[in-house]
Amino acid sequence: AAKPQPSGPVSDGPTIVAKDMKFAPASIEVKAGQAFTLHLDNQDSAPHNVAIYTDSSAATAVSTGDIVSSTKADQVVPALTAGTYFFRCDVHHDMTGTITAK
């Protein structure tokens, strides 16, 4: 029998690695309309987070992760409507990427 699917966020969401002051991958795809857990693996000693915004103006935050150094952090991201979102490190604004919800 199939296990019932939890109605909460998908725990096996994407992992973004912060290393050498860059995000990898810098582009990820997620399922639209479904909350997910984003995993940040910060391999730098510098503090980083993943802050997701509606666009590159970074005016409207969708989800802001904890700022951590040399460790991993998870953040629950609310369901995104289909489209492309911008993410960055709020400490190092030149560390950026995109999330596409489909």
N, C-alpha and C positions, 0 to 999 in steps of 0.2 A: 504494500500500500504506500502511496506517496505521502510524504510528510506534509502537513499543512504549512503553507508559507507564512512567515511572520508578517504582520501588517506594518511593522516599524521599518526603519531605514535598513537598506541592504548593507550588511556589515562588510561584505567582501568588495567594497568599492575600490576605486583606483588608488594607487600609491604614487606619490610625487616625491622624488628624491631631491634634496637640496645639497649640492656639492660644488665646491669651487665657485661659490657665489652665482650658481645657475640652477634652474629647475630642470629636471629630466623625469618624464618627458615634459616638454613645454606646451604640449597640446594633448588633451584627453577628451574622450567621448563618454557620455553617460546617457542613461535612459531618461527621457523627458517624463515629467509627472511622477517621479519616484524619488523619495528621499534616499540618500546614500551616506555611507561613512567614508570620508576621505582620509587617507593615511599619509601623513607627512613623515618622511625619514630624513631628518636633518643630520647629515654627515659632516657638516662644518662646525667649528667651535663658535662661529658667529651666530647670533640669534636670528632665527627666521620664523615666518609663519606663512600660511596660505590664506589670503584674504580674497574672496570672490566678489566681484562687482558686476553690475549690469553691463558696463562698457568701460573703455579705457580712460574715461574721465575720472574714474574711481570716486564718483560723487555718491553713488547709491550702493551700499554694501548689501550683499545677499547673505554672506556667511563669512565670519572672521575667526580663524583658528588661533589657538594659543601660540604665543611667541616662545620658542624653545631653542636650546643650544645642545648640540651633540646628543640628541635623543630623538625618539619617535613620539608623535602626537596624533591623535585621531580627532576629527571633528565631524559632527553630524550636519550635513548640508540639506536644507529643505528641498522639497521637490522643485525642480526648475521647469519652467515652460520651455518648449522647443525654441532653440536659438543659440547664439554664441555669447559666451560670457568671458569676462576678462579676469585674470587673477594675478596677484603680485604678492611680494613680501612687503608688509607694511614698514619694515625697517630699511629694506634696500629696494627702492622703487624701480631700479633697473632690472630686478629679477621678476620677469613677467611670463605669462602664458595665457592660453585660452582653453575654455571648456565648452564643448559643443553638446547640447542636449538634443537628442533626436527621438 
